[in-house]
Amino acid sequence: MKNAHCIHRAPRAHRIVAGLLALAFLFTALPTLGAETRGVVNVNSANATQLALLPRVGPSVAQRIVDYRKQNGPFKKPEDLMLVQGIGEKTFQLLKPYVAIAGETTLNQKVKGSRSGSGAKSSKSSQAKASAAQKESR
């Protein structure tokens, strides 16, 4: 009788283990699935229209990237984009997840860039200017 009770528990335990394994597999696959959905722009083959899909890159900066590439050859590493006028460290950090130097361009819609850092900086500088102006007027 004791053995019959254990037999009923065995299929249940197998189902629990199988469910846990399925969940573990799903969680390990999630980061990979998310990476496949994010598009990238190959800065060595993209035209100006494709480059303008990158965050904080408009038509003029996109054209500068194309011109730089024509004059200097292909980019050897993503960080070389900072050699293009208009792309500094902060802009590059926004671009980095979407930049490739090989493979296909898969980004097909404009990525909106965050301006959270620039807003705080400009308000502080505006406050400092207002404070200095008040001191001068006294």
C-alpha positions, 0 to 999 in steps of 0.5 A: 500500500505504501508503494502504491502511494509513491507511484501516484507521486512520481508522475506529479514530480515528473511534471513539476520537474519538466515544468521547472526545466521549461521555465529555466529554458524560457528564461535563458532564451529571453535575452537572446529573443530580445536581441533579435528584435532590436535592429542595428545599422551597419555604419560601413554599408548604410546610406544616409537615410538608414544612418538617420534612423539612429538616435540623435542622428539627423540628415546632416550628421548621417551625411557626415558619417557617409562622407567620413567613411568615403574619405577614411575608409570603413570604420574599424570599431564602433567607437570610431564614430566619435571621429565624426563631427557631431558625435561625442561621447554622450551621443555615441553611448546612445548609438552604441546598442544600434551600431554594427560594423559588419553584417546587414542593416536591420533597423527599419524605424527611427529610434528616439534618443533620450534627452534626460541628461541635457535637460538637467544640465541646461536648467542648472546653467540657466539658474547659474546665469540668472543668479549671476545676472541678479548679482550684477544688477545689485 
